[in-house]
Amino acid sequence: MDRKILYSVNNAADQLDVGRSTIYGLIAAKKLTVVKIGRRTLITDQSIRKLAEDQIEQK
């Protein structure tokens, strides 16, 4: 099965079970890596996974 490497803001929010404003806050805090393609803001799968792993390790 192919895995996505980039997620839209909405899809990243779904992956992390948070709201869009939280995603934009994480982007501003440089905790998520983004790629701009045209007007679209896409978040890398790697940065989503790293954020989740870092949160698990902090518990």
C-alpha positions as a Markdown table, in Angstrom:
| # | Residue | x | y | z |
|---|---|---|---|---|
| 1 | Met | 0.0 | 0.0 | 0.0 |
| 2 | Asp | 1.4 | 3.4 | -0.9 |
| 3 | Arg | 1.8 | 5.9 | 1.9 |
| 4 | Lys | 1.2 | 9.6 | 1.4 |
| 5 | Ile | 4.3 | 11.8 | 1.9 |
| 6 | Leu | 2.4 | 15.1 | 2.0 |
| 7 | Tyr | -0.8 | 16.0 | 3.8 |
| 8 | Ser | -3.1 | 19.0 | 3.5 |
| 9 | Val | -3.7 | 21.0 | 6.6 |
| 10 | Asn | -7.1 | 19.3 | 7.0 |
| 11 | Asn | -5.7 | 15.8 | 6.5 |
| 12 | Ala | -2.8 | 16.5 | 9.0 |
| 13 | Ala | -5.4 | 17.7 | 11.5 |
| 14 | Asp | -7.3 | 14.5 | 11.0 |
| 15 | Gln | -4.1 | 12.4 | 11.4 |
| 16 | Leu | -3.3 | 14.1 | 14.7 |
| 17 | Asp | -6.9 | 14.5 | 15.9 |
| 18 | Val | -6.6 | 18.2 | 16.4 |
| 19 | Gly | -8.1 | 21.3 | 14.8 |
| 20 | Arg | -6.8 | 23.3 | 11.8 |
| 21 | Ser | -5.8 | 26.2 | 14.1 |
| 22 | Thr | -3.6 | 23.8 | 16.1 |
| 23 | Ile | -1.9 | 22.7 | 12.9 |
| 24 | Tyr | -1.2 | 26.3 | 11.9 |
| 25 | Gly | 0.2 | 26.9 | 15.5 |
| 26 | Leu | 2.5 | 23.9 | 15.1 |
| 27 | Ile | 3.7 | 25.2 | 11.7 |
| 28 | Ala | 4.4 | 28.6 | 13.2 |
| 29 | Ala | 6.3 | 27.0 | 16.1 |
| 30 | Lys | 8.4 | 25.1 | 13.5 |
| 31 | Lys | 7.2 | 21.7 | 14.9 |
| 32 | Leu | 5.8 | 20.7 | 11.5 |
| 33 | Thr | 7.6 | 20.9 | 8.2 |
| 34 | Val | 5.7 | 22.4 | 5.3 |
| 35 | Val | 6.0 | 22.3 | 1.5 |
| 36 | Lys | 4.3 | 25.0 | -0.5 |
| 37 | Ile | 3.1 | 23.9 | -3.9 |
| 38 | Gly | 1.4 | 26.8 | -5.6 |
| 39 | Arg | -1.1 | 28.2 | -3.0 |
| 40 | Arg | -1.3 | 24.9 | -1.1 |
| 41 | Thr | 0.3 | 24.3 | 2.2 |
| 42 | Leu | 1.3 | 20.6 | 2.6 |
| 43 | Ile | 2.8 | 19.0 | 5.7 |
| 44 | Thr | 5.3 | 16.2 | 5.4 |
| 45 | Asp | 4.4 | 12.8 | 6.7 |
| 46 | Gln | 7.8 | 12.6 | 8.4 |
| 47 | Ser | 7.2 | 15.7 | 10.5 |
| 48 | Ile | 3.7 | 14.5 | 11.6 |
| 49 | Arg | 5.2 | 11.1 | 12.7 |
| 50 | Lys | 8.1 | 12.9 | 14.5 |
| 51 | Leu | 5.7 | 15.2 | 16.4 |
| 52 | Ala | 3.6 | 12.2 | 17.4 |
| 53 | Glu | 6.6 | 10.2 | 18.5 |
| 54 | Asp | 8.0 | 13.1 | 20.5 |
| 55 | Gln | 4.7 | 13.5 | 22.3 |
| 56 | Ile | 4.6 | 9.8 | 23.2 |
| 57 | Glu | 8.2 | 10.0 | 24.6 |
| 58 | Gln | 7.3 | 13.0 | 26.8 |
| 59 | Lys | 4.6 | 11.0 | 28.6 |
